């Protein structure tokens, strides 16, 4: 068995995630479902998402629609109460340095774009679609491996622009002093947020209920730290109909 909620992990949130998981686990046990005592927060993400004994994890919308949806079950989507987004949806903050004089995304055509992964909905696919009307995609790109490092790359001048999911941007502003040197240039359109998944053979309704009750019972301080307001059901089709960057599936052999 394995469980992980690694997508928004930070050292400052370790205790909040542990408490959240303890509540989920208690309700899973009450419903007759076994689960690991602790979260595997440092495990490689795809090894978790594809684990045959997966109890619960949170993935990104792009890996879900490209590689995972046929092999896992969709549990639900946490609602982070994000501004200008329907419940359970999120969007990306397109960030630049606060002192950069350019005020339109189109002015960054020759800039260095920092991105976490090419299979990230918020860090790559969303800004790609956002820029389609402008008629270009960044030719100069810096792969950072994570949203936090993308933000840091912009702040330190290694890159000029990045796209960060709104929850991560909220956490960066809360915990990273360098965030004071960044500003939001633009926002992408809302899309379904990071879904919770479980392995085939598990009861997703049972897991949904355990998560829902855990959120309701989480104390106000830890709920505020994690930013979770609830969990909603977004149909699988809403994830699968989101468009990938042009030609992406051909390049990765999907």
C-alpha positions as protocol buffer text, in pm:
chain_id: "A"
residue {
  index: 1
  type: UNK
  ca { x: 0 y: 0 z: 0 }
}
residue {
  index: 2
  type: UNK
  ca { x: 106 y: 356 z: -59 }
}
residue {
  index: 3
  type: UNK
  ca { x: -35 y: 707 z: -23 }
}
residue {
  index: 4
  type: UNK
  ca { x: 112 y: 1046 z: -103 }
}
residue {
  index: 5
  type: UNK
  ca { x: -3 y: 1407 z: -115 }
}
residue {
  index: 6
  type: UNK
  ca { x: 322 y: 1542 z: -256 }
}
residue {
  index: 7
  type: UNK
  ca { x: 197 y: 1799 z: -502 }
}
residue {
  index: 8
  type: UNK
  ca { x: 191 y: 2090 z: -258 }
}
residue {
  index: 9
  type: UNK
  ca { x: 436 y: 1961 z: -1 }
}
residue {
  index: 10
  type: UNK
  ca { x: 665 y: 2207 z: 175 }
}
residue {
  index: 11
  type: UNK
  ca { x: 859 y: 2173 z: 504 }
}
residue {
  index: 12
  type: UNK
  ca { x: 625 y: 2430 z: 660 }
}
residue {
  index: 13
  type: UNK
  ca { x: 325 y: 2211 z: 574 }
}
residue {
  index: 14
  type: UNK
  ca { x: 461 y: 1873 z: 687 }
}
residue {
  index: 15
  type: UNK
  ca { x: 268 y: 1867 z: 1015 }
}
residue {
  index: 16
  type: UNK
  ca { x: -52 y: 1991 z: 850 }
}
residue {
  index: 17
  type: UNK
  ca { x: -31 y: 1716 z: 587 }
}
residue {
  index: 18
  type: UNK
  ca { x: 38 y: 1457 z: 857 }
}
residue {
  index: 19
  type: UNK
  ca { x: -269 y: 1564 z: 1052 }
}
residue {
  index: 20
  type: UNK
  ca { x: -482 y: 1570 z: 737 }
}
residue {
  index: 21
  type: UNK
  ca { x: -369 y: 1218 z: 646 }
}
residue {
  index: 22
  type: UNK
  ca { x: -430 y: 1089 z: 1000 }
}
residue {
  index: 23
  type: UNK
  ca { x: -792 y: 1203 z: 974 }
}
residue {
  index: 24
  type: UNK
  ca { x: -835 y: 1051 z: 626 }
}
residue {
  index: 25
  type: UNK
  ca { x: -681 y: 727 z: 748 }
}
residue {
  index: 26
  type: UNK
  ca { x: -912 y: 711 z: 1049 }
}
residue {
  index: 27
  type: UNK
  ca { x: -1217 y: 742 z: 827 }
}
residue {
  index: 28
  type: UNK
  ca { x: -1082 y: 488 z: 578 }
}
residue {
  index: 29
  type: UNK
  ca { x: -1031 y: 243 z: 862 }
}
residue {
  index: 30
  type: UNK
  ca { x: -1383 y: 306 z: 993 }
}
residue {
  index: 31
  type: UNK
  ca { x: -1514 y: 222 z: 645 }
}
residue {
  index: 32
  type: UNK
  ca { x: -1310 y: -100 z: 633 }
}
residue {
  index: 33
  type: UNK
  ca { x: -1023 y: 9 z: 407 }
}
residue {
  index: 34
  type: UNK
  ca { x: -660 y: -38 z: 507 }
}
residue {
  index: 35
  type: UNK
  ca { x: -409 y: 238 z: 445 }
}
residue {
  index: 36
  type: UNK
  ca { x: -42 y: 309 z: 525 }
}
residue {
  index: 37
  type: UNK
  ca { x: 37 y: 479 z: 852 }
}
residue {
  index: 38
  type: UNK
  ca { x: 238 y: 759 z: 691 }
}
residue {
  index: 39
  type: UNK
  ca { x: 242 y: 942 z: 359 }
}
residue {
  index: 40
  type: UNK
  ca { x: 526 y: 867 z: 116 }
}
residue {
  index: 41
  type: UNK
  ca { x: 590 y: 1231 z: 40 }
}
residue {
  index: 42
  type: UNK
  ca { x: 935 y: 1185 z: -112 }
}
residue {
  index: 43
  type: UNK
  ca { x: 851 y: 892 z: -340 }
}
residue {
  index: 44
  type: UNK
  ca { x: 886 y: 940 z: -716 }
}
residue {
  index: 45
  type: UNK
  ca { x: 551 y: 1061 z: -841 }
}
residue {
  index: 46
  type: UNK
  ca { x: 482 y: 811 z: -1120 }
}
residue {
  index: 47
  type: UNK
  ca { x: 585 y: 520 z: -898 }
}
residue {
  index: 48
  type: UNK
  ca { x: 310 y: 633 z: -661 }
}
residue {
  index: 49
  type: UNK
  ca { x: 45 y: 708 z: -923 }
}
residue {
  index: 50
  type: UNK
  ca { x: 93 y: 370 z: -1094 }
}
residue {
  index: 51
  type: UNK
  ca { x: 136 y: 164 z: -775 }
}
residue {
  index: 52
  type: UNK
  ca { x: -109 y: -130 z: -767 }
}
residue {
  index: 53
  type: UNK
  ca { x: -162 y: -66 z: -397 }
}
residue {
  index: 54
  type: UNK
  ca { x: -233 y: 307 z: -431 }
}
residue {
  index: 55
  type: UNK
  ca { x: -475 y: 418 z: -161 }
}
residue {
  index: 56
  type: UNK
  ca { x: -471 y: 791 z: -234 }
}
residue {
  index: 57
  type: UNK
  ca { x: -261 y: 1044 z: -417 }
}
residue {
  index: 58
  type: UNK
  ca { x: -296 y: 1376 z: -593 }
}
residue {
  index: 59
  type: UNK
  ca { x: -180 y: 1408 z: -951 }
}
residue {
  index: 60
  type: UNK
  ca { x: -173 y: 1678 z: -1217 }
}
residue {
  index: 61
  type: UNK
  ca { x: -444 y: 1702 z: -1480 }
}
residue {
  index: 62
  type: UNK
  ca { x: -210 y: 1651 z: -1775 }
}
residue {
  index: 63
  type: UNK
  ca { x: -54 y: 1321 z: -1656 }
}
residue {
  index: 64
  type: UNK
  ca { x: -404 y: 1208 z: -1558 }
}
residue {
  index: 65
  type: UNK
  ca { x: -548 y: 1258 z: -1905 }
}
residue {
  index: 66
  type: UNK
  ca { x: -238 y: 1134 z: -2089 }
}
residue {
  index: 67
  type: UNK
  ca { x: -120 y: 830 z: -1896 }
}
residue {
  index: 68
  type: UNK
  ca { x: -319 y: 755 z: -1582 }
}
residue {
  index: 69
  type: UNK
  ca { x: -694 y: 774 z: -1628 }
}
residue {
  index: 70
  type: UNK
  ca { x: -728 y: 424 z: -1776 }
}
residue {
  index: 71
  type: UNK
  ca { x: -532 y: 267 z: -1488 }
}
residue {
  index: 72
  type: UNK
  ca { x: -664 y: 451 z: -1181 }
}
residue {
  index: 73
  type: UNK
  ca { x: -994 y: 577 z: -1046 }
}
residue {
  index: 74
  type: UNK
  ca { x: -1083 y: 942 z: -1004 }
}
residue {
  index: 75
  type: UNK
  ca { x: -1179 y: 1016 z: -642 }
}
residue {
  index: 76
  type: UNK
  ca { x: -1251 y: 1389 z: -650 }
}
residue {
  index: 77
  type: UNK
  ca { x: -1085 y: 1728 z: -663 }
}
residue {
  index: 78
  type: UNK
  ca { x: -989 y: 1940 z: -362 }
}
residue {
  index: 79
  type: UNK
  ca { x: -1130 y: 2291 z: -362 }
}
residue {
  index: 80
  type: UNK
  ca { x: -871 y: 2552 z: -263 }
}
residue {
  index: 81
  type: UNK
  ca { x: -1110 y: 2847 z: -274 }
}
residue {
  index: 82
  type: UNK
  ca { x: -918 y: 3024 z: -548 }
}
residue {
  index: 83
  type: UNK
  ca { x: -1031 y: 3364 z: -671 }
}
residue {
  index: 84
  type: UNK
  ca { x: -1216 y: 3375 z: -1004 }
}
residue {
  index: 85
  type: UNK
  ca { x: -1228 y: 2994 z: -1028 }
}
residue {
  index: 86
  type: UNK
  ca { x: -1523 y: 2755 z: -989 }
}
residue {
  index: 87
  type: UNK
  ca { x: -1500 y: 2515 z: -695 }
}
residue {
  index: 88
  type: UNK
  ca { x: -1225 y: 2262 z: -758 }
}
residue {
  index: 89
  type: UNK
  ca { x: -1077 y: 2456 z: -1048 }
}
residue {
  index: 90
  type: UNK
  ca { x: -746 y: 2643 z: -1062 }
}
residue {
  index: 91
  type: UNK
  ca { x: -549 y: 2862 z: -1299 }
}
residue {
  index: 92
  type: UNK
  ca { x: -190 y: 2968 z: -1350 }
}
residue {
  index: 93
  type: UNK
  ca { x: -21 y: 3290 z: -1253 }
}
residue {
  index: 94
  type: UNK
  ca { x: 215 y: 3406 z: -1528 }
}
residue {
  index: 95
  type: UNK
  ca { x: 489 y: 3572 z: -1324 }
}
residue {
  index: 96
  type: UNK
  ca { x: 776 y: 3803 z: -1413 }
}
residue {
  index: 97
  type: UNK
  ca { x: 1016 y: 4018 z: -1214 }
}
residue {
  index: 98
  type: UNK
  ca { x: 848 y: 4314 z: -1052 }
}
residue {
  index: 99
  type: UNK
  ca { x: 1090 y: 4558 z: -1218 }
}
residue {
  index: 100
  type: UNK
  ca { x: 1054 y: 4415 z: -1569 }
}
residue {
  index: 101
  type: UNK
  ca { x: 909 y: 4700 z: -1779 }
}
residue {
  index: 102
  type: UNK
  ca { x: 724 y: 4471 z: -2020 }
}
residue {
  index: 103
  type: UNK
  ca { x: 350 y: 4474 z: -1948 }
}
residue {
  index: 104
  type: UNK
  ca { x: 212 y: 4231 z: -2211 }
}
residue {
  index: 105
  type: UNK
  ca { x: 284 y: 3859 z: -2253 }
}
residue {
  index: 106
  type: UNK
  ca { x: 345 y: 3915 z: -2624 }
}
residue {
  index: 107
  type: UNK
  ca { x: 646 y: 4131 z: -2535 }
}
residue {
  index: 108
  type: UNK
  ca { x: 819 y: 3823 z: -2388 }
}
residue {
  index: 109
  type: UNK
  ca { x: 846 y: 3630 z: -2716 }
}
residue {
  index: 110
  type: UNK
  ca { x: 1226 y: 3622 z: -2700 }
}
residue {
  index: 111
  type: UNK
  ca { x: 1244 y: 3584 z: -2322 }
}
residue {
  index: 112
  type: UNK
  ca { x: 1359 y: 3277 z: -2126 }
}
residue {
  index: 113
  type: UNK
  ca { x: 1059 y: 3078 z: -2004 }
}
residue {
  index: 114
  type: UNK
  ca { x: 1108 y: 2863 z: -1692 }
}
residue {
  index: 115
  type: UNK
  ca { x: 889 y: 2555 z: -1660 }
}
residue {
  index: 116
  type: UNK
  ca { x: 867 y: 2267 z: -1418 }
}
residue {
  index: 117
  type: UNK
  ca { x: 785 y: 1979 z: -1656 }
}
residue {
  index: 118
  type: UNK
  ca { x: 655 y: 1949 z: -2012 }
}
residue {
  index: 119
  type: UNK
  ca { x: 375 y: 1728 z: -1874 }
}
residue {
  index: 120
  type: UNK
  ca { x: 253 y: 1995 z: -1631 }
}
residue {
  index: 121
  type: UNK
  ca { x: -92 y: 2138 z: -1699 }
}
residue {
  index: 122
  type: UNK
  ca { x: -30 y: 2460 z: -1505 }
}
residue {
  index: 123
  type: UNK
  ca { x: 338 y: 2504 z: -1585 }
}
residue {
  index: 124
  type: UNK
  ca { x: 341 y: 2415 z: -1954 }
}
residue {
  index: 125
  type: UNK
  ca { x: 11 y: 2324 z: -2122 }
}
residue {
  index: 126
  type: UNK
  ca { x: -188 y: 2616 z: -1979 }
}
residue {
  index: 127
  type: UNK
  ca { x: 61 y: 2888 z: -2080 }
}
residue {
  index: 128
  type: UNK
  ca { x: 101 y: 2721 z: -2420 }
}
residue {
  index: 129
  type: UNK
  ca { x: -271 y: 2755 z: -2484 }
}
residue {
  index: 130
  type: UNK
  ca { x: -272 y: 3103 z: -2331 }
}
residue {
  index: 131
  type: UNK
  ca { x: -16 y: 3216 z: -2588 }
}
residue {
  index: 132
  type: UNK
  ca { x: -182 y: 3061 z: -2895 }
}
residue {
  index: 133
  type: UNK
  ca { x: -369 y: 3385 z: -2978 }
}
residue {
  index: 134
  type: UNK
  ca { x: -35 y: 3570 z: -2969 }
}
residue {
  index: 135
  type: UNK
  ca { x: 100 y: 3333 z: -3234 }
}
residue {
  index: 136
  type: UNK
  ca { x: 416 y: 3213 z: -3062 }
}
residue {
  index: 137
  type: UNK
  ca { x: 562 y: 2973 z: -2810 }
}
residue {
  index: 138
  type: UNK
  ca { x: 882 y: 3038 z: -2620 }
}
residue {
  index: 139
  type: UNK
  ca { x: 1191 y: 2934 z: -2812 }
}
residue {
  index: 140
  type: UNK
  ca { x: 1416 y: 2988 z: -2509 }
}
residue {
  index: 141
  type: UNK
  ca { x: 1309 y: 2751 z: -2232 }
}
residue {
  index: 142
  type: UNK
  ca { x: 1462 y: 2650 z: -1898 }
}
residue {
  index: 143
  type: UNK
  ca { x: 1358 y: 2319 z: -1741 }
}
residue {
  index: 144
  type: UNK
  ca { x: 1362 y: 2357 z: -1362 }
}
residue {
  index: 145
  type: UNK
  ca { x: 1190 y: 2043 z: -1232 }
}
residue {
  index: 146
  type: UNK
  ca { x: 947 y: 2227 z: -1003 }
}
residue {
  index: 147
  type: UNK
  ca { x: 726 y: 2534 z: -975 }
}
residue {
  index: 148
  type: UNK
  ca { x: 925 y: 2670 z: -683 }
}
residue {
  index: 149
  type: UNK
  ca { x: 1248 y: 2653 z: -883 }
}
residue {
  index: 150
  type: UNK
  ca { x: 1078 y: 2816 z: -1180 }
}
residue {
  index: 151
  type: UNK
  ca { x: 975 y: 3107 z: -959 }
}
residue {
  index: 152
  type: UNK
  ca { x: 1325 y: 3125 z: -814 }
}
residue {
  index: 153
  type: UNK
  ca { x: 1478 y: 3122 z: -1161 }
}
residue {
  index: 154
  type: UNK
  ca { x: 1275 y: 3429 z: -1257 }
}
residue {
  index: 155
  type: UNK
  ca { x: 1354 y: 3609 z: -932 }
}
residue {
  index: 156
  type: UNK
  ca { x: 1728 y: 3548 z: -971 }
}
residue {
  index: 157
  type: UNK
  ca { x: 1742 y: 3638 z: -1342 }
}
residue {
  index: 158
  type: UNK
  ca { x: 1809 y: 3289 z: -1483 }
}
residue {
  index: 159
  type: UNK
  ca { x: 1471 y: 3319 z: -1657 }
}
residue {
  index: 160
  type: UNK
  ca { x: 1232 y: 3602 z: -1737 }
}
residue {
  index: 161
  type: UNK
  ca { x: 887 y: 3447 z: -1710 }
}
residue {
  index: 162
  type: UNK
  ca { x: 717 y: 3138 z: -1564 }
}
residue {
  index: 163
  type: UNK
  ca { x: 370 y: 2992 z: -1517 }
}
residue {
  index: 164
  type: UNK
  ca { x: 284 y: 2875 z: -1164 }
}
residue {
  index: 165
  type: UNK
  ca { x: -35 y: 2712 z: -1049 }
}
residue {
  index: 166
  type: UNK
  ca { x: -236 y: 2942 z: -825 }
}
residue {
  index: 167
  type: UNK
  ca { x: -202 y: 2729 z: -510 }
}
residue {
  index: 168
  type: UNK
  ca { x: 175 y: 2712 z: -549 }
}
residue {
  index: 169
  type: UNK
  ca { x: 189 y: 3086 z: -615 }
}
residue {
  index: 170
  type: UNK
  ca { x: -7 y: 3145 z: -294 }
}
residue {
  index: 171
  type: UNK
  ca { x: 244 y: 2933 z: -101 }
}
residue {
  index: 172
  type: UNK
  ca { x: 544 y: 3100 z: -267 }
}
residue {
  index: 173
  type: UNK
  ca { x: 413 y: 3441 z: -165 }
}
residue {
  index: 174
  type: UNK
  ca { x: 355 y: 3317 z: 189 }
}
residue {
  index: 175
  type: UNK
  ca { x: 689 y: 3148 z: 251 }
}
residue {
  index: 176
  type: UNK
  ca { x: 951 y: 3274 z: 4 }
}
residue {
  index: 177
  type: UNK
  ca { x: 1108 y: 3619 z: 61 }
}
residue {
  index: 178
  type: UNK
  ca { x: 1212 y: 3638 z: -305 }
}
residue {
  index: 179
  type: UNK
  ca { x: 842 y: 3650 z: -403 }
}
residue {
  index: 180
  type: UNK
  ca { x: 846 y: 4021 z: -320 }
}
residue {
  index: 181
  type: UNK
  ca { x: 1052 y: 4067 z: -637 }
}
residue {
  index: 182
  type: UNK
  ca { x: 789 y: 3904 z: -860 }
}
residue {
  index: 183
  type: UNK
  ca { x: 455 y: 4018 z: -999 }
}
residue {
  index: 184
  type: UNK
  ca { x: 168 y: 3856 z: -1186 }
}
residue {
  index: 185
  type: UNK
  ca { x: 169 y: 3960 z: -1551 }
}
residue {
  index: 186
  type: UNK
  ca { x: -140 y: 3762 z: -1646 }
}
residue {
  index: 187
  type: UNK
  ca { x: -362 y: 3466 z: -1552 }
}
residue {
  index: 188
  type: UNK
  ca { x: -455 y: 3165 z: -1763 }
}
residue {
  index: 189
  type: UNK
  ca { x: -815 y: 3043 z: -1788 }
}
residue {
  index: 190
  type: UNK
  ca { x: -939 y: 2811 z: -1511 }
}
residue {
  index: 191
  type: UNK
  ca { x: -922 y: 2435 z: -1565 }
}
residue {
  index: 192
  type: UNK
  ca { x: -1005 y: 2142 z: -1333 }
}
residue {
  index: 193
  type: UNK
  ca { x: -765 y: 2130 z: -1042 }
}
residue {
  index: 194
  type: UNK
  ca { x: -526 y: 1857 z: -932 }
}
residue {
  index: 195
  type: UNK
  ca { x: -736 y: 1541 z: -891 }
}
residue {
  index: 196
  type: UNK
  ca { x: -719 y: 1280 z: -617 }
}
residue {
  index: 197
  type: UNK
  ca { x: -684 y: 925 z: -747 }
}
residue {
  index: 198
  type: UNK
  ca { x: -692 y: 570 z: -611 }
}
residue {
  index: 199
  type: UNK
  ca { x: -605 y: 230 z: -758 }
}
residue {
  index: 200
  type: UNK
  ca { x: -842 y: 16 z: -958 }
}
residue {
  index: 201
  type: UNK
  ca { x: -1025 y: -219 z: -725 }
}
residue {
  index: 202
  type: UNK
  ca { x: -1075 y: 41 z: -453 }
}
residue {
  index: 203
  type: UNK
  ca { x: -1407 y: 215 z: -391 }
}
residue {
  index: 204
  type: UNK
  ca { x: -1362 y: 580 z: -498 }
}
residue {
  index: 205
  type: UNK
  ca { x: -1687 y: 684 z: -325 }
}
residue {
  index: 206
  type: UNK
  ca { x: -1556 y: 543 z: 3 }
}
residue {
  index: 207
  type: UNK
  ca { x: -1228 y: 732 z: -38 }
}
residue {
  index: 208
  type: UNK
  ca { x: -1414 y: 1051 z: -134 }
}
residue {
  index: 209
  type: UNK
  ca { x: -1620 y: 1026 z: 185 }
}
residue {
  index: 210
  type: UNK
  ca { x: -1312 y: 978 z: 400 }
}
residue {
  index: 211
  type: UNK
  ca { x: -1142 y: 1283 z: 248 }
}
residue {
  index: 212
  type: UNK
  ca { x: -1460 y: 1491 z: 277 }
}
residue {
  index: 213
  type: UNK
  ca { x: -1499 y: 1410 z: 646 }
}
residue {
  index: 214
  type: UNK
  ca { x: -1130 y: 1467 z: 714 }
}
residue {
  index: 215
  type: UNK
  ca { x: -1144 y: 1817 z: 563 }
}
residue {
  index: 216
  type: UNK
  ca { x: -1453 y: 1897 z: 769 }
}
residue {
  index: 217
  type: UNK
  ca { x: -1277 y: 1783 z: 1087 }
}
residue {
  index: 218
  type: UNK
  ca { x: -941 y: 1946 z: 1016 }
}
residue {
  index: 219
  type: UNK
  ca { x: -876 y: 2225 z: 1263 }
}
residue {
  index: 220
  type: UNK
  ca { x: -895 y: 2579 z: 1132 }
}
residue {
  index: 221
  type: UNK
  ca { x: -520 y: 2644 z: 1153 }
}
residue {
  index: 222
  type: UNK
  ca { x: -419 y: 2338 z: 951 }
}
residue {
  index: 223
  type: UNK
  ca { x: -701 y: 2386 z: 702 }
}
residue {
  index: 224
  type: UNK
  ca { x: -581 y: 2742 z: 649 }
}
residue {
  index: 225
  type: UNK
  ca { x: -221 y: 2628 z: 606 }
}
residue {
  index: 226
  type: UNK
  ca { x: -318 y: 2376 z: 341 }
}
residue {
  index: 227
  type: UNK
  ca { x: -574 y: 2613 z: 188 }
}
residue {
  index: 228
  type: UNK
  ca { x: -831 y: 2335 z: 148 }
}
residue {
  index: 229
  type: UNK
  ca { x: -1197 y: 2427 z: 171 }
}
residue {
  index: 230
  type: UNK
  ca { x: -1359 y: 2104 z: 54 }
}
residue {
  index: 231
  type: UNK
  ca { x: -1368 y: 1835 z: -213 }
}
residue {
  index: 232
  type: UNK
  ca { x: -1587 y: 1827 z: -524 }
}
residue {
  index: 233
  type: UNK
  ca { x: -1667 y: 1582 z: -802 }
}
residue {
  index: 234
  type: UNK
  ca { x: -1554 y: 1701 z: -1145 }
}
residue {
  index: 235
  type: UNK
  ca { x: -1643 y: 1456 z: -1426 }
}
residue {
  index: 236
  type: UNK
  ca { x: -1356 y: 1272 z: -1590 }
}
residue {
  index: 237
  type: UNK
  ca { x: -1458 y: 1416 z: -1926 }
}
residue {
  index: 238
  type: UNK
  ca { x: -1376 y: 1766 z: -1802 }
}
residue {
  index: 239
  type: UNK
  ca { x: -1014 y: 1655 z: -1757 }
}
residue {
  index: 240
  type: UNK
  ca { x: -991 y: 1457 z: -2078 }
}
residue {
  index: 241
  type: UNK
  ca { x: -1122 y: 1731 z: -2306 }
}
residue {
  index: 242
  type: UNK
  ca { x: -845 y: 1980 z: -2217 }
}
residue {
  index: 243
  type: UNK
  ca { x: -616 y: 2029 z: -2515 }
}
residue {
  index: 244
  type: UNK
  ca { x: -247 y: 1944 z: -2503 }
}
residue {
  index: 245
  type: UNK
  ca { x: 26 y: 2154 z: -2666 }
}
residue {
  index: 246
  type: UNK
  ca { x: 23 y: 2099 z: -3042 }
}
residue {
  index: 247
  type: UNK
  ca { x: 204 y: 1781 z: -3140 }
}
residue {
  index: 248
  type: UNK
  ca { x: 284 y: 1683 z: -2782 }
}
residue {
  index: 249
  type: UNK
  ca { x: 135 y: 1335 z: -2797 }
}
residue {
  index: 250
  type: UNK
  ca { x: 322 y: 1260 z: -3117 }
}
residue {
  index: 251
  type: UNK
  ca { x: 651 y: 1365 z: -2957 }
}
residue {
  index: 252
  type: UNK
  ca { x: 603 y: 1146 z: -2649 }
}
residue {
  index: 253
  type: UNK
  ca { x: 452 y: 855 z: -2838 }
}
residue {
  index: 254
  type: UNK
  ca { x: 102 y: 858 z: -2687 }
}
